[in-house]
């Protein structure tokens, strides 16, 4: 076995053991000042996320410089809309769901029917909290119908 094959095998073992995925990398990108494609590559190392996967999900694009696929990004919303309306929403990630709900909330469109359909579990609620924390946008938790004690 060559040294390169050994390194690739070790790298594969490390990646399999990692539970850091696409959502975690995206949150870190949101938290990075002036995120870049280099940050995508660095943050994906040693995780279960791959830069190509983030690009396929429209979580970033490099058409006109580097741009993150936030809830108000047209390409990101087109990707989510296609999955919601086309493939069936059982293939939506929690990040897809939250960005879809956030977009609808901003447009004044109904969100509760989707919340009822998808349900709210601890993972979705936790991700909404993380997104709200990193972006300073508590609409991510509001779309789930969650309120903190200060809102009463």
HUVENHU-V874325 format. One record per residue. N is the residue number from 1. RES is the residue in one letter. SS is DSSP state (H for helix, E for strand, - for the rest). OMEGA is omega in degrees with one decimal (* if undefined). BURIAL is b if it has 9 or more other ideal C-beta (glycine too) atoms within 8 Angstrom, else e. Layout:
n:N res:RES ss:SS omega:OMEGA burial:BURIAL
n:N res:RES ss:SS omega:OMEGA burial:BURIAL
This chain:
n:1 res:X ss:- omega:-178.9 burial:e
n:2 res:X ss:- omega:178.7 burial:e
n:3 res:X ss:H omega:179.5 burial:e
n:4 res:X ss:H omega:178.9 burial:e
n:5 res:X ss:H omega:178.0 burial:e
n:6 res:X ss:H omega:179.4 burial:b
n:7 res:X ss:H omega:179.1 burial:e
n:8 res:X ss:H omega:178.6 burial:e
n:9 res:X ss:H omega:178.3 burial:b
n:10 res:X ss:H omega:178.7 burial:e
n:11 res:X ss:H omega:177.8 burial:e
n:12 res:X ss:H omega:178.4 burial:e
n:13 res:X ss:H omega:179.4 burial:e
n:14 res:X ss:H omega:-180.0 burial:b
n:15 res:X ss:H omega:179.8 burial:b
n:16 res:X ss:H omega:-177.7 burial:e
n:17 res:X ss:H omega:-177.0 burial:e
n:18 res:X ss:- omega:174.0 burial:b
n:19 res:X ss:- omega:176.8 burial:e
n:20 res:X ss:- omega:-175.1 burial:b
n:21 res:X ss:- omega:-176.1 burial:b
n:22 res:X ss:H omega:-177.4 burial:b
n:23 res:X ss:H omega:179.9 burial:b
n:24 res:X ss:H omega:179.3 burial:b
n:25 res:X ss:H omega:-179.7 burial:b
n:26 res:X ss:H omega:177.8 burial:b
n:27 res:X ss:H omega:178.2 burial:b
n:28 res:X ss:H omega:176.7 burial:b
n:29 res:X ss:H omega:177.4 burial:b
n:30 res:X ss:H omega:-177.5 burial:b
n:31 res:X ss:H omega:-178.8 burial:e
n:32 res:X ss:- omega:174.6 burial:e
n:33 res:X ss:- omega:179.4 burial:e
n:34 res:X ss:- omega:179.2 burial:e
n:35 res:X ss:- omega:-177.8 burial:b
n:36 res:X ss:- omega:176.6 burial:e
n:37 res:X ss:H omega:176.0 burial:b
n:38 res:X ss:H omega:177.8 burial:e
n:39 res:X ss:H omega:177.5 burial:b
n:40 res:X ss:H omega:-179.3 burial:b
n:41 res:X ss:H omega:-179.0 burial:b
n:42 res:X ss:H omega:-176.4 burial:e
n:43 res:X ss:H omega:179.8 burial:b
n:44 res:X ss:H omega:-178.8 burial:b
n:45 res:X ss:- omega:177.6 burial:e
n:46 res:X ss:- omega:179.1 burial:e
n:47 res:X ss:- omega:174.6 burial:b
n:48 res:X ss:- omega:-179.6 burial:e
n:49 res:X ss:- omega:177.3 burial:b
n:50 res:X ss:- omega:179.1 burial:e
n:51 res:X ss:H omega:-179.6 burial:b
n:52 res:X ss:H omega:179.5 burial:e
n:53 res:X ss:H omega:177.4 burial:b
n:54 res:X ss:H omega:179.3 burial:b
n:55 res:X ss:H omega:178.1 burial:b
n:56 res:X ss:H omega:179.9 burial:e
n:57 res:X ss:- omega:-179.0 burial:b
n:58 res:X ss:- omega:176.8 burial:b
n:59 res:X ss:- omega:167.1 burial:b
n:60 res:X ss:E omega:170.6 burial:b
n:61 res:X ss:E omega:-176.4 burial:b
n:62 res:X ss:- omega:-178.3 burial:e
n:63 res:X ss:- omega:179.7 burial:e
n:64 res:X ss:- omega:-171.9 burial:e
n:65 res:X ss:- omega:-178.2 burial:e
n:66 res:X ss:- omega:179.8 burial:b
n:67 res:X ss:E omega:177.4 burial:b
n:68 res:X ss:E omega:178.8 burial:b
n:69 res:X ss:- omega:179.0 burial:b
n:70 res:X ss:- omega:-174.9 burial:b
n:71 res:X ss:- omega:-176.9 burial:b
n:72 res:X ss:- omega:177.9 burial:e
n:73 res:X ss:- omega:-175.2 burial:b
n:74 res:X ss:H omega:-178.4 burial:e
n:75 res:X ss:H omega:178.7 burial:b
n:76 res:X ss:H omega:-179.9 burial:b
n:77 res:X ss:H omega:177.0 burial:b
n:78 res:X ss:H omega:177.6 burial:b
n:79 res:X ss:H omega:-178.5 burial:b
n:80 res:X ss:H omega:-179.9 burial:b
n:81 res:X ss:H omega:179.4 burial:b
n:82 res:X ss:H omega:179.9 burial:b
n:83 res:X ss:H omega:-180.0 burial:b
n:84 res:X ss:H omega:-175.3 burial:b
n:85 res:X ss:H omega:-173.3 burial:e
n:86 res:X ss:H omega:-172.7 burial:e
n:87 res:X ss:H omega:-172.4 burial:e
n:88 res:X ss:- omega:-170.7 burial:e
n:89 res:X ss:H omega:176.9 burial:b
n:90 res:X ss:H omega:179.6 burial:e
n:91 res:X ss:H omega:179.0 burial:e
n:92 res:X ss:- omega:173.1 burial:b
n:93 res:X ss:- omega:176.1 burial:e
n:94 res:X ss:H omega:177.2 burial:b
n:95 res:X ss:H omega:175.7 burial:b
n:96 res:X ss:H omega:-177.7 burial:b
n:97 res:X ss:H omega:-177.4 burial:b
n:98 res:X ss:H omega:178.6 burial:b
n:99 res:X ss:H omega:175.7 burial:b
n:100 res:X ss:H omega:179.3 burial:b
n:101 res:X ss:H omega:179.7 burial:b
n:102 res:X ss:H omega:178.4 burial:b
n:103 res:X ss:H omega:179.9 burial:b
n:104 res:X ss:H omega:178.6 burial:b
n:105 res:X ss:H omega:-179.4 burial:b
n:106 res:X ss:H omega:-178.9 burial:b
n:107 res:X ss:- omega:-179.3 burial:e
n:108 res:X ss:- omega:-179.9 burial:e
n:109 res:X ss:- omega:-178.1 burial:e
n:110 res:X ss:- omega:175.8 burial:e
n:111 res:X ss:- omega:-172.4 burial:b
n:112 res:X ss:H omega:179.5 burial:e
n:113 res:X ss:H omega:177.3 burial:e
n:114 res:X ss:H omega:177.9 burial:b
n:115 res:X ss:H omega:178.8 burial:b
n:116 res:X ss:H omega:-178.4 burial:e
n:117 res:X ss:H omega:-175.9 burial:e
n:118 res:X ss:H omega:-175.4 burial:b
n:119 res:X ss:- omega:179.2 burial:e
n:120 res:X ss:- omega:176.6 burial:b
n:121 res:X ss:- omega:-177.2 burial:e
n:122 res:X ss:H omega:-179.5 burial:e
n:123 res:X ss:H omega:179.3 burial:e
n:124 res:X ss:H omega:179.6 burial:b
n:125 res:X ss:H omega:179.4 burial:b
n:126 res:X ss:H omega:179.1 burial:e
n:127 res:X ss:H omega:177.8 burial:b
n:128 res:X ss:H omega:177.7 burial:b
n:129 res:X ss:H omega:178.7 burial:b
n:130 res:X ss:H omega:177.8 burial:b
n:131 res:X ss:H omega:178.5 burial:b
n:132 res:X ss:H omega:-179.7 burial:b
n:133 res:X ss:H omega:-173.5 burial:e
n:134 res:X ss:H omega:-178.4 burial:b
n:135 res:X ss:H omega:-174.6 burial:b
n:136 res:X ss:- omega:-175.0 burial:e
n:137 res:X ss:- omega:-177.0 burial:e
n:138 res:X ss:- omega:175.7 burial:e
n:139 res:X ss:H omega:178.0 burial:b
n:140 res:X ss:H omega:177.9 burial:b
n:141 res:X ss:H omega:179.2 burial:b
n:142 res:X ss:H omega:-177.9 burial:b
n:143 res:X ss:- omega:178.0 burial:b
n:144 res:X ss:- omega:-178.6 burial:b
n:145 res:X ss:- omega:-179.6 burial:e
n:146 res:X ss:- omega:175.9 burial:b
n:147 res:X ss:- omega:172.9 burial:e
n:148 res:X ss:- omega:-173.3 burial:e
n:149 res:X ss:H omega:-177.8 burial:e
n:150 res:X ss:H omega:-178.3 burial:e
n:151 res:X ss:H omega:179.0 burial:e
n:152 res:X ss:- omega:* burial:e
